[in-house]
């Protein structure tokens, strides 16, 4: 899991998973940059249009949720603190997470 977050290109993934991750990364960087070639890559891995749309909606929802949490300064729940530091650090993308005020 840490490999997937820290260096997705080196993670041991099936081709379809690698294509999904590539599309997700592209959407996060700029959804308008998604091209027919990206969608065709997913089709070439066996996904149909409904499944591809599910991937797109999932990535878009996650981006929206993350931005909402960042904008409101919402702190993660206590379980986040229990993650191994490399995994926790890989999940911290934008705003540094202050865990110092935990009881």
N, C-alpha and C positions, 0 to 999 in steps of 0.2 A: 504494500500500500504506500509506503513512504517513497519508493522508487517512482510510482505512478505520479505522485504529487510533485516530487522534486525534479524528476527528469523523465517526463512521459515518453520521450523518444527511446529511452533505453529500457523501459519496463517490458516485461515478458507478457505480451498481450496477443490475443487472437487478432487476425486481420480486421474483423468487424469491429472489435473493441478499439483497435488503433484508429480506425476511420471515425468512430464516434468521438473519441478523445480529440482527434484533429479538428473535427467540426466544432466541438465545444470550445476549444482554444481559439479558433478563428472567430466564433461568435463573440466571445468575451473581448477579444481585441477590437472587433468592429463588425457587427452583424451584417452591415451593408457589403462587406468584403466577401461574404459567402457567394460562391459561384456555382454554375451548373456542374462544373468539374467536381466540386466538393460533394454535391448531391449524387452525381454519377458514381463517385467512389463508394458511397454507401450502398447504392443499388448493386454495384459490382460485388459487394460483399454479401448480397442476398436480402437486404432490407427492402421492403416495399414502401410505397409513398406514405402510407398511414404510419408505419414504424418510424420513418424518417421525420415525419411531422411530430410524432411523439418525442423524439430526441430534441428537435428544435424547441418545442414547448417546454420541455423539462429544463433545458439550458437557459431559456429566457426567464422562466420562473425563478430559477436559482439565482440568476444575476439580479433580478428585481429584488428578491429577498435579501441578498447580501448588501445591496445598495441601501435598502431600507434600514438594515441593522447598522450599517456604517453611518448613515445620516442621523440616526437617532442616538448614536453612541451606546447602543445596547450591548451589554457585556454578555459573554457566553455563560452557559450554566456551569455549575460546579464540576460536572463530568469532564468538561474540556480541560480543566486543570490536571486531571488524572492521565491524560494522554501522554505517551512518551514525548519528550521535548522535540525530537526531529519531526514527528507527525504533527504535533501542535504548531510548530514553526511553519511547516509546509501549508497548513490551513490558514495561517495569518498572512493575508495577501495585501491588504490595504492599510488599515488602521492598526497600529500596534495594540496589543491587548494587555491591559493592566490588570493583573491578578493580585496585586498587593492589598486590595481592600477586602479580600475574602476573609471570612471569620475563621 
